[in-house]
Amino acid sequence: MKISEFQDVIRRTYHERDRARGFEKDALWFVEEVGELAEAIRKGDRREMELEMADVLAWLSTLASLADIDLERVAVDRYGSGCPRCHSIPCRCPHA
Ligand SMILES: [Zn+2]
């Protein structure tokens, strides 16, 4: 499944509910899911990390859909040819 197909599944599954809740509340849900992912990483719980990564991607897809942004297009535009700064794969930027 491509990123665009995933975004479409999430949109068809939750769009009306997410739209009614509103973009800012949905954005808070997204941040909460990121926090849950951080907790799973802290605990070293691999299964929970998998679930939370899926939730983070689903909520990111929701935010993209509500903003009428094609997540696959923007991700590929920015990272499809490697690092957006040095344009290399792997990145050759000096370490931050
Ligand atoms: Zn780079």
py3Dmol code that shows the C-alpha trace and the ligand (Angstrom):
import py3Dmol

protein = """\
ATOM      1  CA  MET A   1       0.000   0.000   0.000  1.00  0.00           C
ATOM      2  CA  LYS A   2       1.325   3.422  -0.960  1.00  0.00           C
ATOM      3  CA  ILE A   3       1.293   6.426   1.362  1.00  0.00           C
ATOM      4  CA  SER A   4      -1.486   8.009  -0.718  1.00  0.00           C
ATOM      5  CA  GLU A   5      -3.590   4.844  -0.464  1.00  0.00           C
ATOM      6  CA  PHE A   6      -3.089   4.738   3.313  1.00  0.00           C
ATOM      7  CA  GLN A   7      -4.108   8.405   3.593  1.00  0.00           C
ATOM      8  CA  ASP A   8      -7.224   7.635   1.557  1.00  0.00           C
ATOM      9  CA  VAL A   9      -8.193   4.698   3.798  1.00  0.00           C
ATOM     10  CA  ILE A  10      -7.798   6.833   6.923  1.00  0.00           C
ATOM     11  CA  ARG A  11      -9.754   9.675   5.309  1.00  0.00           C
ATOM     12  CA  ARG A  12     -12.616   7.377   4.270  1.00  0.00           C
ATOM     13  CA  THR A  13     -12.627   5.750   7.719  1.00  0.00           C
ATOM     14  CA  TYR A  14     -12.565   8.831   9.957  1.00  0.00           C
ATOM     15  CA  HIS A  15     -12.932  12.012   7.889  1.00  0.00           C
ATOM     16  CA  GLU A  16     -16.409  13.133   9.014  1.00  0.00           C
ATOM     17  CA  ARG A  17     -15.637  12.609  12.700  1.00  0.00           C
ATOM     18  CA  ASP A  18     -12.202  14.266  12.409  1.00  0.00           C
ATOM     19  CA  ARG A  19     -13.615  17.223  10.454  1.00  0.00           C
ATOM     20  CA  ALA A  20     -16.372  17.727  13.049  1.00  0.00           C
ATOM     21  CA  ARG A  21     -13.822  17.653  15.896  1.00  0.00           C
ATOM     22  CA  GLY A  22     -11.727  20.284  14.159  1.00  0.00           C
ATOM     23  CA  PHE A  23      -8.154  20.605  12.989  1.00  0.00           C
ATOM     24  CA  GLU A  24      -6.708  21.996  16.223  1.00  0.00           C
ATOM     25  CA  LYS A  25      -8.227  19.270  18.425  1.00  0.00           C
ATOM     26  CA  ASP A  26      -7.085  16.643  15.930  1.00  0.00           C
ATOM     27  CA  ALA A  27      -3.599  18.177  16.071  1.00  0.00           C
ATOM     28  CA  LEU A  28      -3.641  17.715  19.854  1.00  0.00           C
ATOM     29  CA  TRP A  29      -4.589  14.049  19.377  1.00  0.00           C
ATOM     30  CA  PHE A  30      -1.641  13.694  17.010  1.00  0.00           C
ATOM     31  CA  VAL A  31       0.719  15.156  19.607  1.00  0.00           C
ATOM     32  CA  GLU A  32      -0.759  12.870  22.275  1.00  0.00           C
ATOM     33  CA  GLU A  33      -0.045   9.859  20.052  1.00  0.00           C
ATOM     34  CA  VAL A  34       3.545  11.038  19.598  1.00  0.00           C
ATOM     35  CA  GLY A  35       3.777  11.172  23.392  1.00  0.00           C
ATOM     36  CA  GLU A  36       2.464   7.601  23.620  1.00  0.00           C
ATOM     37  CA  LEU A  37       5.102   6.538  21.090  1.00  0.00           C
ATOM     38  CA  ALA A  38       7.786   8.202  23.207  1.00  0.00           C
ATOM     39  CA  GLU A  39       6.504   6.286  26.230  1.00  0.00           C
ATOM     40  CA  ALA A  40       6.645   2.977  24.330  1.00  0.00           C
ATOM     41  CA  ILE A  41      10.230   3.757  23.258  1.00  0.00           C
ATOM     42  CA  ARG A  42      11.157   4.648  26.836  1.00  0.00           C
ATOM     43  CA  LYS A  43       9.733   1.304  28.045  1.00  0.00           C
ATOM     44  CA  GLY A  44      11.444  -0.582  25.223  1.00  0.00           C
ATOM     45  CA  ASP A  45       8.116  -2.234  24.381  1.00  0.00           C
ATOM     46  CA  ARG A  46       8.462  -3.189  20.713  1.00  0.00           C
ATOM     47  CA  ARG A  47       4.822  -4.271  20.172  1.00  0.00           C
ATOM     48  CA  GLU A  48       3.564  -1.040  21.701  1.00  0.00           C
ATOM     49  CA  MET A  49       6.043   0.946  19.564  1.00  0.00           C
ATOM     50  CA  GLU A  50       4.572  -0.715  16.463  1.00  0.00           C
ATOM     51  CA  LEU A  51       1.016   0.197  17.472  1.00  0.00           C
ATOM     52  CA  GLU A  52       1.911   3.766  18.377  1.00  0.00           C
ATOM     53  CA  MET A  53       3.864   4.300  15.136  1.00  0.00           C
ATOM     54  CA  ALA A  54       0.759   3.197  13.230  1.00  0.00           C
ATOM     55  CA  ASP A  55      -1.383   5.606  15.270  1.00  0.00           C
ATOM     56  CA  VAL A  56       1.059   8.493  14.696  1.00  0.00           C
ATOM     57  CA  LEU A  57       0.995   7.866  10.945  1.00  0.00           C
ATOM     58  CA  ALA A  58      -2.810   7.625  10.951  1.00  0.00           C
ATOM     59  CA  TRP A  59      -3.176  10.919  12.826  1.00  0.00           C
ATOM     60  CA  LEU A  60      -0.616  12.605  10.571  1.00  0.00           C
ATOM     61  CA  SER A  61      -2.666  11.381   7.607  1.00  0.00           C
ATOM     62  CA  THR A  62      -5.776  12.883   9.188  1.00  0.00           C
ATOM     63  CA  LEU A  63      -4.095  16.266   9.617  1.00  0.00           C
ATOM     64  CA  ALA A  64      -2.855  16.173   6.028  1.00  0.00           C
ATOM     65  CA  SER A  65      -6.324  15.333   4.698  1.00  0.00           C
ATOM     66  CA  LEU A  66      -8.012  18.075   6.723  1.00  0.00           C
ATOM     67  CA  ALA A  67      -5.457  20.563   5.358  1.00  0.00           C
ATOM     68  CA  ASP A  68      -5.984  19.150   1.845  1.00  0.00           C
ATOM     69  CA  ILE A  69      -2.340  18.085   1.646  1.00  0.00           C
ATOM     70  CA  ASP A  70      -1.223  14.989  -0.272  1.00  0.00           C
ATOM     71  CA  LEU A  71       1.149  13.400   2.230  1.00  0.00           C
ATOM     72  CA  GLU A  72       2.841  11.202  -0.363  1.00  0.00           C
ATOM     73  CA  ARG A  73       3.480  14.122  -2.707  1.00  0.00           C
ATOM     74  CA  VAL A  74       5.013  16.348  -0.040  1.00  0.00           C
ATOM     75  CA  ALA A  75       7.084  13.520   1.466  1.00  0.00           C
ATOM     76  CA  VAL A  76       8.418  12.451  -1.935  1.00  0.00           C
ATOM     77  CA  ASP A  77       9.029  16.056  -3.004  1.00  0.00           C
ATOM     78  CA  ARG A  78      11.093  16.647   0.121  1.00  0.00           C
ATOM     79  CA  TYR A  79      12.827  13.296   0.688  1.00  0.00           C
ATOM     80  CA  GLY A  80      12.368  11.310  -2.526  1.00  0.00           C
ATOM     81  CA  SER A  81      15.871  12.160  -3.748  1.00  0.00           C
ATOM     82  CA  GLY A  82      17.560  11.831  -0.361  1.00  0.00           C
ATOM     83  CA  CYS A  83      18.523  14.555   2.070  1.00  0.00           C
ATOM     84  CA  PRO A  84      16.713  17.820   1.220  1.00  0.00           C
ATOM     85  CA  ARG A  85      19.786  19.843   2.242  1.00  0.00           C
ATOM     86  CA  CYS A  86      22.742  18.028   0.619  1.00  0.00           C
ATOM     87  CA  HIS A  87      20.675  15.985  -1.910  1.00  0.00           C
ATOM     88  CA  SER A  88      22.678  12.847  -1.099  1.00  0.00           C
ATOM     89  CA  ILE A  89      21.841   9.280  -0.118  1.00  0.00           C
ATOM     90  CA  PRO A  90      23.142   8.761   2.511  1.00  0.00           C
ATOM     91  CA  CYS A  91      23.172  12.308   3.869  1.00  0.00           C
ATOM     92  CA  ARG A  92      26.580  13.983   3.779  1.00  0.00           C
ATOM     93  CA  CYS A  93      25.644  16.983   5.928  1.00  0.00           C
ATOM     94  CA  PRO A  94      27.958  17.674   8.847  1.00  0.00           C
ATOM     95  CA  HIS A  95      26.586  16.205  12.101  1.00  0.00           C
ATOM     96  CA  ALA A  96      24.445  18.675  14.029  1.00  0.00           C
TER      97      ALA A  96
END
"""
ligand_1 = """\
1
ZN
Zn 22.298 16.011 4.165
"""
view = py3Dmol.view(width=600, height=400)
view.addModel(protein, "pdb")
view.setStyle({"model": 0}, {"cartoon": {"style": "trace"}})
view.addModel(ligand_1, "xyz")
view.setStyle({"model": 1}, {"stick": {}})
view.zoomTo()
view.show()
